[in-house]
């Protein structure tokens, strides 16, 4: 499906648009031959919605049906704790959950069967959603709940937005939602869906972009070995101990650089080769250490031509530079190493987006093609951009727009939407958005 088919076409008057779709929906439900009714929906109903209505009808989803709750209490807690998406629920809370909490919205995360594992966000919205069984443990695939963003995203394996009366069941048509599937990066299979649900205000391009970016961020995070809050605390504790021992901490700079710069404990700064920078990045991200095979995978992606001997030679050369900071069996750092990219991750983790944006000069080691570095680079970029798009502070959005987001139309449009009417910020944003639309032929 090309064009903007995945995005709800609301126009300037959402209420009128909802009435038009509701008329087509009533005709569809009332018709004895749904295939004929679908053909008669005309341009007013998106093809993907009409096809979903057909699937819902074929599954015999009744208009007065409720999504069944299949997991509750301890069974639900145990199931979701063991689910792969439990590893990245923190990523989803930061990117989507913060937007849901700030507005009258909900963040929902389902498994591959459409079972809701987490439903979080605005308290009043949760209470309203409970009336339609949009609760943890309920099945919201199309076969049980009809057309809805999580279920339709699973059915089509694509991010999608479902607006108001596009929902198959009338009891759900007060809601609008956007959802995107999350895949296992190793196998490509769907692990589940992230969803943003709320009122008509969700019917905009940003909500669809937000869940798409969140899903990609999860896939990048799942590709890497787990980096939990415990890892972050461990890094902080090690750093604090080192600062007590020495006034100068070892620090790596690798953002917006082709080669890293390492400040040693004696105060000297040495320029690293790209390969040595890649090795140090991986070791700073894995405090417990890595085997030679794990390091090779992160640097070469399992390439058959990668030589273990070459890796050992590079590690030996790196040790000549950093000395006892590097040890083996497994390969690990013997003392904490500060890094500019770790500072950005820590700022994001504590919710200080302004500090993260201010401290981000550009992508992590942009010339590197090492899979482990590429994954971390994409994770940082994705987290930052998604957080900026979800933010309501014009100053933070402008700081990002003036740097990494200068050619990003969505960022400038977001700034225009949140900047005070008549302010210089809004004028600049509107002008830059017009420039980009002309450049992109929109």
C-alpha positions as a Python dict, from the first residue, in 0.01 Angstrom:
ca = {
    (1, 'X'): (0, 0, 0),
    (2, 'X'): (157, 328, -104),
    (3, 'X'): (99, 691, -22),
    (4, 'X'): (-62, 778, 309),
    (5, 'X'): (-293, 477, 328),
    (6, 'X'): (-168, 381, 673),
    (7, 'X'): (-261, 723, 811),
    (8, 'X'): (-623, 818, 880),
    (9, 'X'): (-745, 1088, 642),
    (10, 'X'): (-932, 1320, 878),
    (11, 'X'): (-926, 1652, 693),
    (12, 'X'): (-1014, 1987, 848),
    (13, 'X'): (-1333, 1865, 1019),
    (14, 'X'): (-1282, 1539, 1216),
    (15, 'X'): (-1647, 1526, 1327),
    (16, 'X'): (-1778, 1549, 973),
    (17, 'X'): (-1526, 1286, 862),
    (18, 'X'): (-1638, 1056, 1143),
    (19, 'X'): (-2003, 1096, 1034),
    (20, 'X'): (-1917, 1007, 674),
    (21, 'X'): (-1737, 690, 780),
    (22, 'X'): (-2015, 604, 1027),
    (23, 'X'): (-2268, 618, 742),
    (24, 'X'): (-2057, 374, 537),
    (25, 'X'): (-2009, 152, 842),
    (26, 'X'): (-2384, 133, 908),
    (27, 'X'): (-2446, 38, 546),
    (28, 'X'): (-2176, -228, 566),
    (29, 'X'): (-2309, -384, 887),
    (30, 'X'): (-2669, -381, 762),
    (31, 'X'): (-2596, -533, 420),
    (32, 'X'): (-2652, -910, 385),
    (33, 'X'): (-2367, -927, 132),
    (34, 'X'): (-2072, -752, 290),
    (35, 'X'): (-1856, -789, -21),
    (36, 'X'): (-2107, -586, -220),
    (37, 'X'): (-2136, -336, 63),
    (38, 'X'): (-1760, -300, 76),
    (39, 'X'): (-1746, -229, -297),
    (40, 'X'): (-2000, 45, -243),
    (41, 'X'): (-1809, 226, 31),
    (42, 'X'): (-1641, 438, -237),
    (43, 'X'): (-1348, 667, -167),
    (44, 'X'): (-1484, 763, 174),
    (45, 'X'): (-1344, 451, 345),
    (46, 'X'): (-981, 346, 320),
    (47, 'X'): (-921, 14, 152),
    (48, 'X'): (-735, -127, 451),
    (49, 'X'): (-1029, -37, 677),
    (50, 'X'): (-1286, -194, 444),
    (51, 'X'): (-1075, -511, 421),
    (52, 'X'): (-1047, -518, 801),
    (53, 'X'): (-1425, -483, 832),
    (54, 'X'): (-1458, -785, 606),
    (55, 'X'): (-1216, -989, 818),
    (56, 'X'): (-1401, -884, 1133),
    (57, 'X'): (-1733, -985, 981),
    (58, 'X'): (-1592, -1319, 861),
    (59, 'X'): (-1471, -1380, 1217),
    (60, 'X'): (-1830, -1316, 1334),
    (61, 'X'): (-1735, -1030, 1565),
    (62, 'X'): (-2064, -898, 1701),
    (63, 'X'): (-2127, -526, 1743),
    (64, 'X'): (-2208, -580, 2111),
    (65, 'X'): (-1918, -819, 2172),
    (66, 'X'): (-1649, -750, 2431),
    (67, 'X'): (-1281, -830, 2395),
    (68, 'X'): (-1231, -1137, 2616),
    (69, 'X'): (-994, -1115, 2912),
    (70, 'X'): (-783, -1432, 2907),
    (71, 'X'): (-510, -1351, 3162),
    (72, 'X'): (-543, -1188, 3504),
    (73, 'X'): (-357, -1138, 3830),
    (74, 'X'): (-51, -1358, 3899),
    (75, 'X'): (-83, -1544, 3570),
    (76, 'X'): (-70, -1218, 3375),
    (77, 'X'): (224, -1087, 3579),
    (78, 'X'): (423, -1406, 3525),
    (79, 'X'): (347, -1418, 3154),
    (80, 'X'): (449, -1062, 3078),
    (81, 'X'): (758, -1078, 3301),
    (82, 'X'): (883, -1366, 3085),
    (83, 'X'): (786, -1200, 2757),
    (84, 'X'): (1068, -1060, 2537),
    (85, 'X'): (905, -715, 2535),
    (86, 'X'): (957, -690, 2911),
    (87, 'X'): (1318, -608, 2822),
    (88, 'X'): (1215, -293, 2636),
    (89, 'X'): (911, -174, 2830),
    (90, 'X'): (1129, 107, 2967),
    (91, 'X'): (1205, 224, 2613),
    (92, 'X'): (833, 225, 2531),
    (93, 'X'): (745, 411, 2849),
    (94, 'X'): (996, 680, 2770),
    (95, 'X'): (895, 731, 2408),
    (96, 'X'): (520, 659, 2408),
    (97, 'X'): (428, 641, 2776),
    (98, 'X'): (543, 995, 2847),
    (99, 'X'): (327, 1126, 2562),
    (100, 'X'): (30, 925, 2690),
    (101, 'X'): (70, 1049, 3046),
    (102, 'X'): (97, 1412, 2938),
    (103, 'X'): (-222, 1392, 2729),
    (104, 'X'): (-556, 1222, 2767),
    (105, 'X'): (-408, 908, 2613),
    (106, 'X'): (-303, 551, 2684),
    (107, 'X'): (-2, 344, 2587),
    (108, 'X'): (-80, -22, 2530),
    (109, 'X'): (161, -305, 2451),
    (110, 'X'): (36, -642, 2328),
    (111, 'X'): (191, -976, 2248),
    (112, 'X'): (184, -1133, 1900),
    (113, 'X'): (-164, -1274, 1964),
    (114, 'X'): (-307, -930, 2041),
    (115, 'X'): (-325, -987, 2416),
    (116, 'X'): (-269, -659, 2602),
    (117, 'X'): (24, -693, 2843),
    (118, 'X'): (55, -331, 2957),
    (119, 'X'): (-206, -53, 2948),
    (120, 'X'): (-68, 266, 3103),
    (121, 'X'): (-125, 640, 3095),
    (122, 'X'): (-382, 895, 3197),
    (123, 'X'): (-593, 768, 3489),
    (124, 'X'): (-924, 899, 3356),
    (125, 'X'): (-853, 751, 3013),
    (126, 'X'): (-775, 412, 3172),
    (127, 'X'): (-1107, 419, 3353),
    (128, 'X'): (-1295, 494, 3029),
    (129, 'X'): (-1101, 228, 2841),
    (130, 'X'): (-1189, -33, 3104),
    (131, 'X'): (-1556, 6, 3004),
    (132, 'X'): (-1474, -148, 2665),
    (133, 'X'): (-1237, -409, 2815),
    (134, 'X'): (-929, -229, 2685),
    (135, 'X'): (-741, -367, 2984),
    (136, 'X'): (-437, -579, 3055),
    (137, 'X'): (-498, -943, 2973),
    (138, 'X'): (-768, -877, 2708),
    (139, 'X'): (-746, -1004, 2349),
    (140, 'X'): (-757, -722, 2094),
    (141, 'X'): (-676, -905, 1774),
    (142, 'X'): (-924, -854, 1489),
    (143, 'X'): (-1084, -1195, 1539),
    (144, 'X'): (-1193, -1102, 1892),
    (145, 'X'): (-1220, -721, 1888),
    (146, 'X'): (-1275, -629, 1524),
    (147, 'X'): (-1094, -346, 1347),
    (148, 'X'): (-863, -160, 1586),
    (149, 'X'): (-507, -33, 1559),
    (150, 'X'): (-328, -308, 1760),
    (151, 'X'): (-525, -588, 1596),
    (152, 'X'): (-503, -445, 1244),
    (153, 'X'): (-131, -371, 1283),
    (154, 'X'): (-83, -739, 1370),
    (155, 'X'): (-299, -854, 1078),
    (156, 'X'): (-110, -638, 825),
    (157, 'X'): (234, -645, 994),
    (158, 'X'): (258, -268, 952),
    (159, 'X'): (203, 47, 1154),
    (160, 'X'): (-149, 180, 1111),
    (161, 'X'): (-382, 445, 1246),
    (162, 'X'): (-752, 376, 1304),
    (163, 'X'): (-977, 678, 1342),
    (164, 'X'): (-1300, 683, 1543),
    (165, 'X'): (-1577, 527, 1330),
    (166, 'X'): (-1324, 320, 1133),
    (167, 'X'): (-1338, 77, 1427),
    (168, 'X'): (-1559, -220, 1350),
    (169, 'X'): (-1745, -225, 1682),
    (170, 'X'): (-1953, 83, 1757),
    (171, 'X'): (-1863, 70, 2127),
    (172, 'X'): (-1501, 149, 2035),
    (173, 'X'): (-1572, 431, 1791),
    (174, 'X'): (-1518, 706, 2047),
    (175, 'X'): (-1147, 623, 2033),
    (176, 'X'): (-865, 680, 1785),
    (177, 'X'): (-547, 479, 1798),
    (178, 'X'): (-212, 427, 1625),
    (179, 'X'): (-8, 109, 1654),
    (180, 'X'): (308, -46, 1516),
    (181, 'X'): (436, -405, 1530),
    (182, 'X'): (762, -487, 1708),
    (183, 'X'): (976, -762, 1554),
    (184, 'X'): (1242, -994, 1686),
    (185, 'X'): (1553, -849, 1519),
    (186, 'X'): (1711, -1194, 1490),
    (187, 'X'): (1419, -1383, 1330),
    (188, 'X'): (1189, -1111, 1198),
    (189, 'X'): (885, -1261, 1370),
    (190, 'X'): (635, -1029, 1536),
    (191, 'X'): (676, -1008, 1914),
    (192, 'X'): (387, -772, 1972),
    (193, 'X'): (254, -422, 1913),
    (194, 'X'): (292, -79, 2072),
    (195, 'X'): (-20, 137, 2061),
    (196, 'X'): (-117, 496, 2143),
    (197, 'X'): (-489, 532, 2211),
    (198, 'X'): (-694, 843, 2286),
    (199, 'X'): (-945, 1082, 2136),
    (200, 'X'): (-949, 1261, 1800),
    (201, 'X'): (-622, 1436, 1882),
    (202, 'X'): (-442, 1106, 1813),
    (203, 'X'): (-552, 1136, 1448),
    (204, 'X'): (-239, 1315, 1332),
    (205, 'X'): (88, 1212, 1162),
    (206, 'X'): (288, 1248, 1483),
    (207, 'X'): (112, 967, 1667),
    (208, 'X'): (179, 724, 1384),
    (209, 'X'): (541, 839, 1361),
    (210, 'X'): (575, 807, 1738),
    (211, 'X'): (471, 440, 1756),
    (212, 'X'): (677, 358, 1446),
    (213, 'X'): (987, 514, 1598),
    (214, 'X'): (919, 342, 1932),
    (215, 'X'): (891, 3, 1762),
    (216, 'X'): (1220, 56, 1577),
    (217, 'X'): (1390, 167, 1900),
    (218, 'X'): (1273, -155, 2067),
    (219, 'X'): (1406, -367, 1783),
    (220, 'X'): (1745, -197, 1808),
    (221, 'X'): (1748, -243, 2186),
    (222, 'X'): (1652, -611, 2153),
    (223, 'X'): (1939, -665, 1909),
    (224, 'X'): (2192, -574, 2177),
    (225, 'X'): (2245, -778, 2495),
    (226, 'X'): (2024, -645, 2776),
    (227, 'X'): (2126, -310, 2925),
    (228, 'X'): (1909, -270, 3231),
    (229, 'X'): (1872, -16, 3505),
    (230, 'X'): (2110, -234, 3705),
    (231, 'X'): (2372, -187, 3432),
    (232, 'X'): (2326, 190, 3448),
    (233, 'X'): (2353, 190, 3827),
    (234, 'X'): (2664, -29, 3804),
    (235, 'X'): (2820, 216, 3559),
    (236, 'X'): (2743, 507, 3792),
    (237, 'X'): (2879, 327, 4098),
    (238, 'X'): (3202, 232, 3920),
    (239, 'X'): (3244, 589, 3801),
    (240, 'X'): (3195, 726, 4150),
    (241, 'X'): (3454, 489, 4296),
    (242, 'X'): (3704, 585, 4026),
    (243, 'X'): (3651, 954, 4095),
    (244, 'X'): (3732, 892, 4461),
    (245, 'X'): (4060, 726, 4360),
    (246, 'X'): (4160, 978, 4098),
    (247, 'X'): (4066, 1330, 4007),
    (248, 'X'): (4073, 1249, 3634),
    (249, 'X'): (3839, 987, 3489),
    (250, 'X'): (3906, 803, 3165),
    (251, 'X'): (3671, 945, 2904),
    (252, 'X'): (3585, 846, 2548),
    (253, 'X'): (3439, 1088, 2295),
    (254, 'X'): (3279, 925, 1992),
    (255, 'X'): (2975, 1137, 1901),
    (256, 'X'): (2995, 1311, 1564),
    (257, 'X'): (3351, 1184, 1512),
    (258, 'X'): (3506, 947, 1257),
    (259, 'X'): (3760, 834, 1516),
    (260, 'X'): (3738, 843, 1893),
    (261, 'X'): (3941, 1049, 2135),
    (262, 'X'): (4030, 891, 2470),
    (263, 'X'): (4137, 1097, 2770),
    (264, 'X'): (4350, 878, 2995),
    (265, 'X'): (4375, 888, 3375),
    (266, 'X'): (4705, 1076, 3356),
    (267, 'X'): (4536, 1358, 3167),
    (268, 'X'): (4673, 1274, 2822),
    (269, 'X'): (4431, 1253, 2528),
    (270, 'X'): (4505, 998, 2255),
    (271, 'X'): (4345, 964, 1916),
    (272, 'X'): (4208, 615, 1849),
    (273, 'X'): (4164, 426, 1527),
    (274, 'X'): (3807, 360, 1424),
    (275, 'X'): (3841, -9, 1513),
    (276, 'X'): (3977, 67, 1859),
    (277, 'X'): (3694, 314, 1911),
    (278, 'X'): (3442, 46, 1811),
    (279, 'X'): (3599, -199, 2057),
    (280, 'X'): (3585, 49, 2343),
    (281, 'X'): (3224, 140, 2263),
    (282, 'X'): (3121, -224, 2286),
    (283, 'X'): (3312, -280, 2610),
    (284, 'X'): (3163, 29, 2774),
    (285, 'X'): (2816, -98, 2684),
    (286, 'X'): (2884, -444, 2827),
    (287, 'X'): (3030, -401, 3174),
    (288, 'X'): (3031, -777, 3244),
    (289, 'X'): (3262, -835, 2950),
    (290, 'X'): (3241, -1012, 2614),
    (291, 'X'): (3391, -1326, 2468),
    (292, 'X'): (3592, -1307, 2149),
    (293, 'X'): (3299, -1452, 1953),
    (294, 'X'): (3057, -1196, 2100),
    (295, 'X'): (3292, -910, 2017),
    (296, 'X'): (3339, -1046, 1666),
    (297, 'X'): (2961, -1060, 1613),
    (298, 'X'): (2921, -701, 1732),
    (299, 'X'): (3200, -584, 1501),
    (300, 'X'): (3138, -804, 1196),
    (301, 'X'): (2783, -938, 1232),
    (302, 'X'): (2887, -1303, 1213),
    (303, 'X'): (3072, -1254, 883),
    (304, 'X'): (3244, -1580, 791),
    (305, 'X'): (3555, -1395, 675),
    (306, 'X'): (3611, -1232, 1016),
    (307, 'X'): (3932, -1369, 1160),
    (308, 'X'): (3969, -1437, 1537),
    (309, 'X'): (4341, -1372, 1493),
    (310, 'X'): (4276, -1025, 1354),
    (311, 'X'): (4053, -945, 1651),
    (312, 'X'): (4320, -1061, 1897),
    (313, 'X'): (4579, -846, 1721),
    (314, 'X'): (4356, -539, 1743),
    (315, 'X'): (4290, -602, 2112),
    (316, 'X'): (4662, -638, 2176),
    (317, 'X'): (4725, -307, 2004),
    (318, 'X'): (4447, -144, 2203),
    (319, 'X'): (4601, -272, 2525),
    (320, 'X'): (4926, -94, 2437),
    (321, 'X'): (4728, 230, 2439),
    (322, 'X'): (4506, 176, 2744),
    (323, 'X'): (4730, -57, 2948),
    (324, 'X'): (4570, -242, 3238),
    (325, 'X'): (4233, -82, 3161),
    (326, 'X'): (4168, -380, 2931),
    (327, 'X'): (4181, -742, 3041),
    (328, 'X'): (4071, -1071, 2887),
    (329, 'X'): (3870, -1390, 2961),
    (330, 'X'): (3629, -1231, 2905),
    (331, 'X'): (3739, -908, 2742),
    (332, 'X'): (3632, -629, 2974),
    (333, 'X'): (3728, -294, 3123),
    (334, 'X'): (3885, -298, 3467),
    (335, 'X'): (3773, 56, 3552),
    (336, 'X'): (3486, 274, 3442),
    (337, 'X'): (3517, 474, 3122),
    (338, 'X'): (3303, 782, 3085),
    (339, 'X'): (3167, 852, 2737),
    (340, 'X'): (2967, 1123, 2568),
    (341, 'X'): (2712, 872, 2433),
    (342, 'X'): (2667, 723, 2782),
    (343, 'X'): (2593, 1074, 2910),
    (344, 'X'): (2315, 1108, 2651),
    (345, 'X'): (2169, 768, 2741),
    (346, 'X'): (2178, 856, 3111),
    (347, 'X'): (2003, 1190, 3049),
    (348, 'X'): (1730, 1012, 2853),
    (349, 'X'): (1697, 751, 3125),
    (350, 'X'): (1636, 1015, 3394),
    (351, 'X'): (1397, 1206, 3168),
    (352, 'X'): (1621, 1511, 3115),
    (353, 'X'): (1555, 1560, 2744),
    (354, 'X'): (1690, 1915, 2738),
    (355, 'X'): (2029, 1795, 2866),
    (356, 'X'): (2030, 1505, 2620),
    (357, 'X'): (1962, 1733, 2324),
    (358, 'X'): (2211, 1997, 2441),
    (359, 'X'): (2486, 1737, 2481),
    (360, 'X'): (2429, 1563, 2147),
    (361, 'X'): (2654, 1704, 1870),
    (362, 'X'): (2570, 1430, 1620),
    (363, 'X'): (2553, 1052, 1558),
    (364, 'X'): (2774, 797, 1728),
    (365, 'X'): (3085, 722, 1517),
    (366, 'X'): (2892, 790, 1192),
    (367, 'X'): (3146, 622, 961),
    (368, 'X'): (3130, 289, 1147),
    (369, 'X'): (2948, -5, 992),
    (370, 'X'): (3004, -239, 1288),
    (371, 'X'): (2660, -385, 1370),
    (372, 'X'): (2694, -318, 1742),
    (373, 'X'): (2783, 47, 1683),
    (374, 'X'): (2513, 88, 1419),
    (375, 'X'): (2253, -50, 1661),
    (376, 'X'): (2360, 187, 1940),
    (377, 'X'): (2376, 480, 1698),
    (378, 'X'): (2024, 413, 1573),
    (379, 'X'): (1900, 362, 1928),
    (380, 'X'): (2030, 702, 2038),
    (381, 'X'): (1903, 882, 1727),
    (382, 'X'): (1563, 714, 1746),
    (383, 'X'): (1517, 775, 2117),
    (384, 'X'): (1614, 1139, 2087),
    (385, 'X'): (1400, 1214, 1783),
    (386, 'X'): (1095, 1035, 1922),
    (387, 'X'): (1131, 1210, 2256),
    (388, 'X'): (1162, 1547, 2083),
    (389, 'X'): (851, 1484, 1872),
    (390, 'X'): (660, 1390, 2186),
    (391, 'X'): (785, 1692, 2382),
    (392, 'X'): (587, 2009, 2433),
    (393, 'X'): (871, 2249, 2513),
    (394, 'X'): (945, 2473, 2213),
    (395, 'X'): (1298, 2543, 2343),
    (396, 'X'): (1397, 2177, 2340),
    (397, 'X'): (1239, 2114, 2000),
    (398, 'X'): (1411, 2423, 1857),
    (399, 'X'): (1749, 2308, 1995),
    (400, 'X'): (1705, 1974, 1815),
    (401, 'X'): (1571, 2137, 1499),
    (402, 'X'): (1871, 2368, 1477),
    (403, 'X'): (2104, 2067, 1491),
    (404, 'X'): (2023, 1709, 1401),
    (405, 'X'): (1666, 1792, 1297),
    (406, 'X'): (1745, 2076, 1058),
    (407, 'X'): (1622, 1880, 753),
    (408, 'X'): (1344, 1699, 941),
    (409, 'X'): (1004, 1828, 828),
    (410, 'X'): (816, 1660, 1112),
    (411, 'X'): (1032, 1828, 1373),
    (412, 'X'): (972, 2177, 1229),
    (413, 'X'): (599, 2108, 1199),
    (414, 'X'): (596, 1993, 1560),
    (415, 'X'): (770, 2314, 1665),
    (416, 'X'): (514, 2519, 1472),
    (417, 'X'): (236, 2331, 1651),
    (418, 'X'): (363, 2392, 2006),
    (419, 'X'): (522, 2738, 1977),
    (420, 'X'): (302, 3024, 2101),
    (421, 'X'): (97, 3192, 1831),
    (422, 'X'): (276, 3498, 1696),
    (423, 'X'): (610, 3405, 1852),
    (424, 'X'): (938, 3421, 1655),
    (425, 'X'): (979, 3046, 1717),
    (426, 'X'): (655, 2971, 1536),
    (427, 'X'): (739, 3204, 1247),
    (428, 'X'): (1079, 3041, 1193),
    (429, 'X'): (927, 2693, 1217),
    (430, 'X'): (655, 2768, 961),
    (431, 'X'): (907, 2920, 721),
    (432, 'X'): (1147, 2625, 750),
    (433, 'X'): (861, 2376, 710),
    (434, 'X'): (755, 2552, 388),
    (435, 'X'): (1113, 2532, 258),
    (436, 'X'): (1134, 2161, 330),
    (437, 'X'): (795, 2089, 175),
    (438, 'X'): (911, 2262, -144),
    (439, 'X'): (1241, 2069, -139),
    (440, 'X'): (1059, 1739, -94),
    (441, 'X'): (795, 1823, -355),
    (442, 'X'): (509, 1802, -109),
}
